[in-house]
Amino acid sequence: MFTANKSNQGKSKRITAIGLLIASALGGFALLQVPVSAQKTPDVILYEGQNFTGRAIRLTKGVDSLGRFNNKTSSIKVLNNQRWQFWAKENKKGYSIVLSPGNYPSINLNNDIESLKGLK
């Protein structure tokens, strides 16, 4: 997907190919700016092994219990420009960490995550 950055009062906005197509269809008189974060579902991928190895699950919303994946997460990928909070206990209780978008080949809560949620 093509994206272009445009600065607007110090804030970075992204214009997608969809916005450019709409603008050209309207004769170039209008340009629709759609933030990439508004187009994609927030995602997080949890891996059993460090360095993104082993079984993995992809989540698009928070859960109160990871079920069979409880206490098995050793590495995480946080995607689509959203921060996520992870708890050591079910129902978002106990010690927690917040991760910004990025790749985490090892984590402080190694094999100790039971619940999580996306943050705005």
N, CA, C and O atoms as a GROMACS GRO file, in nm:
protein
  480
    1MET      N    1   0.084  -0.117   0.000
    1MET     CA    2   0.000   0.000   0.000
    1MET      C    3   0.088   0.123   0.000
    1MET      O    4   0.185   0.132   0.076
    2PHE      N    5   0.056   0.217  -0.084
    2PHE     CA    6   0.127   0.342  -0.090
    2PHE      C    7   0.080   0.432   0.022
    2PHE      O    8  -0.040   0.444   0.045
    3THR      N    9   0.172   0.494   0.093
    3THR     CA   10   0.135   0.596   0.192
    3THR      C   11   0.228   0.714   0.176
    3THR      O   12   0.343   0.699   0.135
    4ALA      N   13   0.178   0.829   0.208
    4ALA     CA   14   0.259   0.950   0.205
    4ALA      C   15   0.234   1.025   0.335
    4ALA      O   16   0.121   1.031   0.383
    5ASN      N   17   0.338   1.080   0.390
    5ASN     CA   18   0.322   1.158   0.513
    5ASN      C   19   0.298   1.303   0.479
    5ASN      O   20   0.358   1.357   0.386
    6LYS      N   21   0.210   1.365   0.554
    6LYS     CA   22   0.181   1.506   0.535
    6LYS      C   23   0.180   1.570   0.672
    6LYS      O   24   0.112   1.522   0.763
    7SER      N   25   0.254   1.677   0.689
    7SER     CA   26   0.260   1.745   0.818
    7SER      C   27   0.148   1.847   0.825
    7SER      O   28   0.126   1.923   0.730
    8ASN      N   29   0.077   1.849   0.938
    8ASN     CA   30  -0.032   1.943   0.959
    8ASN      C   31  -0.023   1.994   1.102
    8ASN      O   32  -0.061   1.923   1.195
    9GLN      N   33   0.028   2.115   1.121
    9GLN     CA   34   0.045   2.175   1.253
    9GLN      C   35   0.123   2.083   1.346
    9GLN      O   36   0.084   2.064   1.461
   10GLY      N   37   0.232   2.027   1.297
   10GLY     CA   38   0.316   1.944   1.381
   10GLY      C   39   0.268   1.802   1.397
   10GLY      O   40   0.338   1.719   1.455
   11LYS      N   41   0.151   1.771   1.348
   11LYS     CA   42   0.098   1.635   1.358
   11LYS      C   43   0.118   1.564   1.224
   11LYS      O   44   0.092   1.622   1.118
   12SER      N   45   0.162   1.442   1.230
   12SER     CA   46   0.185   1.366   1.108
   12SER      C   47   0.058   1.292   1.070
   12SER      O   48  -0.001   1.222   1.153
   13LYS      N   49   0.016   1.306   0.945
   13LYS     CA   50  -0.101   1.235   0.895
   13LYS      C   51  -0.058   1.152   0.777
   13LYS      O   52   0.036   1.189   0.705
   14ARG      N   53  -0.125   1.041   0.755
   14ARG     CA   54  -0.091   0.954   0.643
   14ARG      C   55  -0.204   0.955   0.542
   14ARG      O   56  -0.322   0.950   0.578
   15ILE      N   57  -0.168   0.962   0.419
   15ILE     CA   58  -0.264   0.959   0.310
   15ILE      C   59  -0.246   0.826   0.240
   15ILE      O   60  -0.134   0.790   0.203
   16THR      N   61  -0.353   0.752   0.220
   16THR     CA   62  -0.342   0.622   0.157
   16THR      C   63  -0.376   0.629   0.009
   16THR      O   64  -0.427   0.729  -0.041
   17ALA      N   65  -0.346   0.519  -0.058
   17ALA     CA   66  -0.378   0.509  -0.200
   17ALA      C   67  -0.527   0.526  -0.224
   17ALA      O   68  -0.568   0.580  -0.326
   18ILE      N   69  -0.609   0.479  -0.131
   18ILE     CA   70  -0.755   0.493  -0.144
   18ILE      C   71  -0.792   0.641  -0.150
   18ILE      O   72  -0.873   0.681  -0.234
   19GLY      N   73  -0.734   0.720  -0.062
   19GLY     CA   74  -0.761   0.864  -0.061
   19GLY      C   75  -0.718   0.930  -0.191
   19GLY      O   76  -0.787   1.018  -0.241
   20LEU      N   77  -0.605   0.887  -0.245
   20LEU     CA   78  -0.558   0.943  -0.370
   20LEU      C   79  -0.649   0.905  -0.487
   20LEU      O   80  -0.673   0.986  -0.576
   21LEU      N   81  -0.701   0.782  -0.486
   21LEU     CA   82  -0.793   0.739  -0.590
   21LEU      C   83  -0.923   0.820  -0.585
   21LEU      O   84  -0.975   0.861  -0.689
   22ILE      N   85  -0.973   0.842  -0.465
   22ILE     CA   86  -1.096   0.921  -0.451
   22ILE      C   87  -1.073   1.062  -0.501
   22ILE      O   88  -1.158   1.119  -0.570
   23ALA      N   89  -0.959   1.120  -0.467
   23ALA     CA   90  -0.929   1.256  -0.512
   23ALA      C   91  -0.922   1.263  -0.664
   23ALA      O   92  -0.976   1.357  -0.723
   24SER      N   93  -0.858   1.166  -0.727
   24SER     CA   94  -0.848   1.170  -0.873
   24SER      C   95  -0.984   1.147  -0.937
   24SER      O   96  -1.012   1.202  -1.044
   25ALA      N   97  -1.071   1.067  -0.874
   25ALA     CA   98  -1.205   1.044  -0.928
   25ALA      C   99  -1.289   1.172  -0.920
   25ALA      O  100  -1.381   1.190  -0.999
   26LEU      N  101  -1.257   1.257  -0.825
   26LEU     CA  102  -1.331   1.382  -0.810
   26LEU      C  103  -1.264   1.497  -0.886
   26LEU      O  104  -1.291   1.614  -0.860
   27GLY      N  105  -1.177   1.463  -0.978
   27GLY     CA  106  -1.111   1.565  -1.059
   27GLY      C  107  -0.997   1.634  -0.987
   27GLY      O  108  -0.951   1.739  -1.032
   28GLY      N  109  -0.951   1.578  -0.878
   28GLY     CA  110  -0.839   1.637  -0.806
   28GLY      C  111  -0.876   1.754  -0.719
   28GLY      O  112  -0.787   1.819  -0.662
   29PHE      N  113  -1.005   1.784  -0.707
   29PHE     CA  114  -1.047   1.900  -0.629
   29PHE      C  115  -1.059   1.871  -0.479
   29PHE      O  116  -1.067   1.963  -0.398
   30ALA      N  117  -1.061   1.744  -0.444
   30ALA     CA  118  -1.075   1.708  -0.302
   30ALA      C  119  -0.976   1.597  -0.272
   30ALA      O  120  -0.945   1.514  -0.358
   31LEU      N  121  -0.929   1.596  -0.151
   31LEU     CA  122  -0.837   1.492  -0.109
   31LEU      C  123  -0.884   1.439   0.026
   31LEU      O  124  -0.892   1.513   0.124
   32LEU      N  125  -0.915   1.312   0.029
   32LEU     CA  126  -0.964   1.249   0.152
   32LEU      C  127  -0.844   1.195   0.229
   32LEU      O  128  -0.771   1.110   0.178
   33GLN      N  129  -0.825   1.243   0.349
   33GLN     CA  130  -0.718   1.193   0.434
   33GLN      C  131  -0.777   1.095   0.534
   33GLN      O  132  -0.863   1.130   0.614
   34VAL      N  133  -0.730   0.972   0.527
   34VAL     CA  134  -0.777   0.868   0.617
   34VAL      C  135  -0.658   0.815   0.694
   34VAL      O  136  -0.570   0.753   0.636
   35PRO      N  137  -0.652   0.840   0.826
   35PRO     CA  138  -0.539   0.787   0.903
   35PRO      C  139  -0.530   0.636   0.889
   35PRO      O  140  -0.632   0.566   0.894
   36VAL      N  141  -0.408   0.584   0.873
   36VAL     CA  142  -0.389   0.441   0.859
   36VAL      C  143  -0.445   0.368   0.980
   36VAL      O  144  -0.502   0.261   0.965
   37SER      N  145  -0.429   0.424   1.099
   37SER     CA  146  -0.478   0.358   1.220
   37SER      C  147  -0.630   0.342   1.218
   37SER      O  148  -0.682   0.251   1.283
   38ALA      N  149  -0.701   0.427   1.144
   38ALA     CA  150  -0.846   0.415   1.136
   38ALA      C  151  -0.888   0.309   1.035
   38ALA      O  152  -1.003   0.265   1.036
   39GLN      N  153  -0.796   0.267   0.948
   39GLN     CA  154  -0.830   0.170   0.846
   39GLN      C  155  -0.805   0.027   0.890
   39GLN      O  156  -0.871  -0.065   0.842
   40LYS      N  157  -0.713   0.007   0.980
   40LYS     CA  158  -0.675  -0.128   1.018
   40LYS      C  159  -0.724  -0.160   1.158
   40LYS      O  160  -0.740  -0.073   1.243
   41THR      N  161  -0.747  -0.286   1.179
   41THR     CA  162  -0.785  -0.334   1.310
   41THR      C  163  -0.661  -0.341   1.397
   41THR      O  164  -0.556  -0.386   1.351
   42PRO      N  165  -0.671  -0.297   1.523
   42PRO     CA  166  -0.554  -0.312   1.611
   42PRO      C  167  -0.522  -0.459   1.629
   42PRO      O  168  -0.611  -0.540   1.652
   43ASP      N  169  -0.397  -0.493   1.618
   43ASP     CA  170  -0.355  -0.632   1.627
   43ASP      C  171  -0.238  -0.646   1.723
   43ASP      O  172  -0.157  -0.555   1.739
   44VAL      N  173  -0.234  -0.762   1.784
   44VAL     CA  174  -0.119  -0.801   1.863
   44VAL      C  175  -0.099  -0.951   1.838
   44VAL      O  176  -0.195  -1.027   1.832
   45ILE      N  177   0.026  -0.991   1.823
   45ILE     CA  178   0.057  -1.133   1.804
   45ILE      C  179   0.140  -1.180   1.921
   45ILE      O  180   0.245  -1.122   1.951
   46LEU      N  181   0.094  -1.284   1.988
   46LEU     CA  182   0.164  -1.342   2.102
   46LEU      C  183   0.230  -1.472   2.058
   46LEU      O  184   0.167  -1.553   1.991
   47TYR      N  185   0.356  -1.492   2.095
   47TYR     CA  186   0.431  -1.612   2.058
   47TYR      C  187   0.472  -1.688   2.183
   47TYR      O  188   0.504  -1.628   2.286
   48GLU      N  189   0.471  -1.821   2.174
   48GLU     CA  190   0.512  -1.905   2.287
   48GLU      C  191   0.662  -1.893   2.316
   48GLU      O  192   0.702  -1.892   2.432
   49GLY      N  193   0.742  -1.885   2.213
   49GLY     CA  194   0.886  -1.880   2.231
   49GLY      C  195   0.942  -1.741   2.217
   49GLY      O  196   0.881  -1.654   2.155
   50GLN      N  197   1.060  -1.719   2.275
   50GLN     CA  198   1.128  -1.593   2.255
   50GLN      C  199   1.169  -1.582   2.109
   50GLN      O  200   1.179  -1.682   2.038
   51ASN      N  201   1.192  -1.460   2.064
   51ASN     CA  202   1.231  -1.432   1.925
   51ASN      C  203   1.126  -1.478   1.825
   51ASN      O  204   1.160  -1.519   1.714
   52PHE      N  205   0.998  -1.471   1.864
   52PHE     CA  206   0.885  -1.496   1.774
   52PHE      C  207   0.883  -1.639   1.721
   52PHE      O  208   0.859  -1.662   1.602
   53THR      N  209   0.908  -1.734   1.808
   53THR     CA  210   0.907  -1.875   1.770
   53THR      C  211   0.792  -1.948   1.840
   53THR      O  212   0.732  -1.895   1.934
   54GLY      N  213   0.764  -2.068   1.795
   54GLY     CA  214   0.659  -2.150   1.855
   54GLY      C  215   0.520  -2.110   1.808
   54GLY      O  216   0.504  -2.032   1.714
   55ARG      N  217   0.421  -2.165   1.875
   55ARG     CA  218   0.282  -2.132   1.840
   55ARG      C  219   0.256  -1.985   1.863
   55ARG      O  220   0.319  -1.922   1.948
   56ALA      N  221   0.162  -1.930   1.785
   56ALA     CA  222   0.129  -1.788   1.796
   56ALA      C  223  -0.021  -1.770   1.786
   56ALA      O  224  -0.091  -1.848   1.721
   57ILE      N  225  -0.071  -1.664   1.850
   57ILE     CA  226  -0.210  -1.625   1.834
   57ILE      C  227  -0.214  -1.477   1.803
   57ILE      O  228  -0.135  -1.399   1.855
   58ARG      N  229  -0.309  -1.438   1.716
   58ARG     CA  230  -0.327  -1.298   1.678
   58ARG      C  231  -0.460  -1.252   1.736
   58ARG      O  232  -0.562  -1.317   1.716
   59LEU      N  233  -0.458  -1.140   1.807
   59LEU     CA  234  -0.579  -1.086   1.868
   59LEU      C  235  -0.607  -0.946   1.815
   59LEU      O  236  -0.515  -0.868   1.790
   60THR      N  237  -0.736  -0.916   1.798
   60THR     CA  238  -0.775  -0.784   1.752
   60THR      C  239  -0.853  -0.707   1.859
   60THR      O  240  -0.891  -0.592   1.838
   61LYS      N  241  -0.875  -0.772   1.973
   61LYS     CA  242  -0.939  -0.703   2.085
   61LYS      C  243  -0.891  -0.767   2.214
   61LYS      O  244  -0.838  -0.878   2.215
   62GLY      N  245  -0.911  -0.695   2.323
   62GLY     CA  246  -0.867  -0.744   2.453
   62GLY      C  247  -0.948  -0.865   2.499
   62GLY      O  248  -1.061  -0.887   2.455
   63VAL      N  249  -0.888  -0.942   2.588
   63VAL     CA  250  -0.955  -1.059   2.646
   63VAL      C  251  -0.926  -1.064   2.795
   63VAL      O  252  -0.819  -1.022   2.841
   64ASP      N  253  -1.021  -1.118   2.871
   64ASP     CA  254  -1.004  -1.134   3.015
   64ASP      C  255  -0.925  -1.260   3.050
   64ASP      O  256  -0.874  -1.273   3.161
   65SER      N  257  -0.916  -1.352   2.956
   65SER     CA  258  -0.838  -1.473   2.976
   65SER      C  259  -0.789  -1.524   2.841
   65SER      O  260  -0.865  -1.529   2.744
   66LEU      N  261  -0.663  -1.563   2.837
   66LEU     CA  262  -0.607  -1.620   2.714
   66LEU      C  263  -0.633  -1.770   2.705
   66LEU      O  264  -0.590  -1.834   2.609
   67GLY      N  265  -0.704  -1.825   2.802
   67GLY     CA  266  -0.740  -1.967   2.798
   67GLY      C  267  -0.617  -2.056   2.792
   67GLY      O  268  -0.531  -2.050   2.880
   68ARG      N  269  -0.609  -2.140   2.690
   68ARG     CA  270  -0.497  -2.233   2.677
   68ARG      C  271  -0.363  -2.163   2.657
   68ARG      O  272  -0.257  -2.224   2.674
   69PHE      N  273  -0.367  -2.035   2.620
   69PHE     CA  274  -0.243  -1.960   2.598
   69PHE      C  275  -0.199  -1.885   2.724
   69PHE      O  276  -0.097  -1.816   2.722
   70ASN      N  277  -0.276  -1.897   2.836
   70ASN     CA  278  -0.237  -1.834   2.962
   70ASN      C  279  -0.096  -1.878   3.000
   70ASN      O  280  -0.062  -1.996   2.990
   71ASN      N  281  -0.016  -1.783   3.043
   71ASN     CA  282   0.120  -1.808   3.093
   71ASN      C  283   0.212  -1.876   2.991
   71ASN      O  284   0.301  -1.952   3.030
   72LYS      N  285   0.191  -1.851   2.864
   72LYS     CA  286   0.275  -1.911   2.760
   72LYS      C  287   0.342  -1.810   2.670
   72LYS      O  288   0.420  -1.848   2.582
   73THR      N  289   0.316  -1.681   2.688
   73THR     CA  290   0.370  -1.580   2.597
   73THR      C  291   0.513  -1.543   2.635
   73THR      O  292   0.542  -1.509   2.750
   74SER      N  293   0.603  -1.552   2.536
   74SER     CA  294   0.743  -1.516   2.558
   74SER      C  295   0.792  -1.404   2.468
   74SER      O  296   0.895  -1.342   2.496
   75SER      N  297   0.720  -1.376   2.360
   75SER     CA  298   0.754  -1.263   2.274
   75SER      C  299   0.625  -1.210   2.210
   75SER      O  300   0.526  -1.282   2.197
   76ILE      N  301   0.629  -1.082   2.171
   76ILE     CA  302   0.507  -1.013   2.125
   76ILE      C  303   0.540  -0.919   2.010
   76ILE      O  304   0.646  -0.855   2.007
   77LYS      N  305   0.447  -0.912   1.913
   77LYS     CA  306   0.450  -0.808   1.809
   77LYS      C  307   0.325  -0.724   1.826
   77LYS      O  308   0.213  -0.776   1.821
   78VAL      N  309   0.343  -0.594   1.845
   78VAL     CA  310   0.232  -0.499   1.857
   78VAL      C  311   0.224  -0.424   1.724
   78VAL      O  312   0.319  -0.356   1.685
   79LEU      N  313   0.111  -0.439   1.655
   79LEU     CA  314   0.095  -0.385   1.519
   79LEU      C  315  -0.008  -0.273   1.514
   79LEU      O  316  -0.082  -0.249   1.610
   80ASN      N  317  -0.011  -0.205   1.402
   80ASN     CA  318  -0.115  -0.109   1.365
   80ASN      C  319  -0.128   0.011   1.459
   80ASN      O  320  -0.238   0.060   1.484
   81ASN      N  321  -0.016   0.056   1.509
   81ASN     CA  322  -0.010   0.185   1.578
   81ASN      C  323  -0.101   0.197   1.700
   81ASN      O  324  -0.160   0.303   1.722
   82GLN      N  325  -0.114   0.092   1.778
   82GLN     CA  326  -0.192   0.100   1.902
   82GLN      C  327  -0.114   0.035   2.015
   82GLN      O  328  -0.052  -0.070   1.997
   83ARG      N  329  -0.116   0.099   2.131
   83ARG     CA  330  -0.052   0.042   2.249
   83ARG      C  331  -0.143  -0.064   2.311
   83ARG      O  332  -0.266  -0.056   2.299
   84TRP      N  333  -0.082  -0.162   2.377
   84TRP     CA  334  -0.157  -0.269   2.444
   84TRP      C  335  -0.107  -0.283   2.587
   84TRP      O  336   0.012  -0.263   2.615
   85GLN      N  337  -0.199  -0.317   2.678
   85GLN     CA  338  -0.162  -0.344   2.816
   85GLN      C  339  -0.182  -0.492   2.843
   85GLN      O  340  -0.283  -0.551   2.802
   86PHE      N  341  -0.085  -0.554   2.912
   86PHE     CA  342  -0.084  -0.697   2.940
   86PHE      C  343  -0.077  -0.718   3.091
   86PHE      O  344   0.001  -0.652   3.160
   87TRP      N  345  -0.160  -0.810   3.142
   87TRP     CA  346  -0.164  -0.838   3.286
   87TRP      C  347  -0.118  -0.981   3.316
   87TRP      O  348  -0.133  -1.072   3.235
   88ALA      N  349  -0.063  -0.997   3.437
   88ALA     CA  350  -0.015  -1.127   3.482
   88ALA      C  351  -0.130  -1.217   3.528
   88ALA      O  352  -0.111  -1.338   3.542
   89LYS      N  353  -0.247  -1.161   3.552
   89LYS     CA  354  -0.362  -1.239   3.601
   89LYS      C  355  -0.482  -1.220   3.508
   89LYS      O  356  -0.489  -1.123   3.433
   90GLU      N  357  -0.574  -1.313   3.515
   90GLU     CA  358  -0.698  -1.301   3.438
   90GLU      C  359  -0.777  -1.180   3.484
   90GLU      O  360  -0.754  -1.127   3.593
   91ASN      N  361  -0.871  -1.136   3.400
   91ASN     CA  362  -0.959  -1.023   3.430
   91ASN      C  363  -0.884  -0.893   3.454
   91ASN      O  364  -0.927  -0.809   3.533
   92LYS      N  365  -0.771  -0.879   3.387
   92LYS     CA  366  -0.692  -0.756   3.391
   92LYS      C  367  -0.653  -0.718   3.533
   92LYS      O  368  -0.674  -0.605   3.577
   93LYS      N  369  -0.596  -0.814   3.604
   93LYS     CA  370  -0.552  -0.792   3.742
   93LYS      C  371  -0.405  -0.828   3.756
   93LYS      O  372  -0.347  -0.896   3.670
   94GLY      N  373  -0.346  -0.783   3.865
   94GLY     CA  374  -0.207  -0.813   3.893
   94GLY      C  375  -0.113  -0.717   3.823
   94GLY      O  376  -0.155  -0.613   3.772
   95TYR      N  377   0.014  -0.752   3.822
   95TYR     CA  378   0.117  -0.672   3.759
   95TYR      C  379   0.086  -0.657   3.611
   95TYR      O  380   0.036  -0.750   3.548
   96SER      N  381   0.117  -0.539   3.554
   96SER     CA  382   0.092  -0.518   3.411
   96SER      C  383   0.206  -0.441   3.347
   96SER      O  384   0.284  -0.373   3.413
   97ILE      N  385   0.213  -0.454   3.216
   97ILE     CA  386   0.306  -0.375   3.135
   97ILE      C  387   0.229  -0.318   3.017
   97ILE      O  388   0.129  -0.375   2.974
   98VAL      N  389   0.275  -0.204   2.966
   98VAL     CA  390   0.217  -0.142   2.847
   98VAL      C  391   0.325  -0.141   2.740
   98VAL      O  392   0.438  -0.098   2.763
   99LEU      N  393   0.288  -0.189   2.621
   99LEU     CA  394   0.381  -0.193   2.508
   99LEU      C  395   0.330  -0.107   2.393
   99LEU      O  396   0.212  -0.115   2.356
  100SER      N  397   0.417  -0.027   2.339
  100SER     CA  398   0.387   0.053   2.220
  100SER      C  399   0.409  -0.033   2.096
  100SER      O  400   0.465  -0.142   2.106
  101PRO      N  401   0.364   0.015   1.979
  101PRO     CA  402   0.386  -0.064   1.858
  101PRO      C  403   0.534  -0.099   1.840
  101PRO      O  404   0.622  -0.016   1.857
  102GLY      N  405   0.557  -0.224   1.805
  102GLY     CA  406   0.693  -0.270   1.783
  102GLY      C  407   0.705  -0.420   1.804
  102GLY      O  408   0.606  -0.488   1.832
  103ASN      N  409   0.827  -0.469   1.791
  103ASN     CA  410   0.856  -0.612   1.810
  103ASN      C  411   0.932  -0.630   1.940
  103ASN      O  412   1.030  -0.561   1.967
  104TYR      N  413   0.886  -0.724   2.021
  104TYR     CA  414   0.945  -0.752   2.151
  104TYR      C  415   0.986  -0.899   2.155
  104TYR      O  416   0.904  -0.984   2.188
  105PRO      N  417   1.113  -0.930   2.122
  105PRO     CA  418   1.157  -1.070   2.117
  105PRO      C  419   1.162  -1.136   2.254
  105PRO      O  420   1.163  -1.259   2.263
  106SER      N  421   1.164  -1.057   2.361
  106SER     CA  422   1.152  -1.109   2.497
  106SER      C  423   1.082  -1.002   2.581
  106SER      O  424   1.090  -0.884   2.550
  107ILE      N  425   1.013  -1.044   2.686
  107ILE     CA  426   0.932  -0.951   2.764
  107ILE      C  427   0.952  -0.975   2.914
  107ILE      O  428   0.994  -1.083   2.956
  108ASN      N  429   0.920  -0.871   2.994
  108ASN     CA  430   0.931  -0.882   3.140
  108ASN      C  431   0.834  -0.985   3.197
  108ASN      O  432   0.866  -1.051   3.296
  109LEU      N  433   0.717  -0.999   3.138
  109LEU     CA  434   0.617  -1.095   3.186
  109LEU      C  435   0.630  -1.228   3.113
  109LEU      O  436   0.530  -1.289   3.077
  110ASN      N  437   0.751  -1.273   3.092
  110ASN     CA  438   0.775  -1.397   3.018
  110ASN      C  439   0.695  -1.512   3.081
  110ASN      O  440   0.708  -1.541   3.200
  111ASN      N  441   0.613  -1.577   3.000
  111ASN     CA  442   0.527  -1.688   3.044
  111ASN      C  443   0.438  -1.652   3.161
  111ASN      O  444   0.409  -1.736   3.246
  112ASP      N  445   0.396  -1.526   3.166
  112ASP     CA  446   0.314  -1.482   3.280
  112ASP      C  447   0.202  -1.387   3.238
  112ASP      O  448   0.159  -1.306   3.320
  113ILE      N  449   0.154  -1.395   3.114
  113ILE     CA  450   0.045  -1.308   3.068
  113ILE      C  451  -0.084  -1.389   3.061
  113ILE      O  452  -0.087  -1.498   3.003
  114GLU      N  453  -0.191  -1.335   3.122
  114GLU     CA  454  -0.320  -1.402   3.121
  114GLU      C  455  -0.433  -1.318   3.063
  114GLU      O  456  -0.536  -1.372   3.024
  115SER      N  457  -0.416  -1.183   3.055
  115SER     CA  458  -0.520  -1.098   2.998
  115SER      C  459  -0.456  -0.975   2.936
  115SER      O  460  -0.342  -0.941   2.968
  116LEU      N  461  -0.530  -0.907   2.848
  116LEU     CA  462  -0.477  -0.792   2.779
  116LEU      C  463  -0.588  -0.707   2.721
  116LEU      O  464  -0.702  -0.752   2.708
  117LYS      N  465  -0.554  -0.582   2.686
  117LYS     CA  466  -0.649  -0.495   2.614
  117LYS      C  467  -0.572  -0.390   2.535
  117LYS      O  468  -0.461  -0.351   2.573
  118GLY      N  469  -0.632  -0.347   2.426
  118GLY     CA  470  -0.576  -0.238   2.346
  118GLY      C  471  -0.608  -0.106   2.411
  118GLY      O  472  -0.716  -0.088   2.468
  119LEU      N  473  -0.514  -0.012   2.404
  119LEU     CA  474  -0.531   0.121   2.462
  119LEU      C  475  -0.545   0.223   2.351
  119LEU      O  476  -0.491   0.205   2.242
  120LYS      N  477  -0.617   0.328   2.378
  120LYS     CA  478  -0.634   0.435   2.278
  120LYS      C  479  -0.529   0.539   2.296
  120LYS      O  480  -0.527   0.638   2.222
   0.00000   0.00000   0.00000
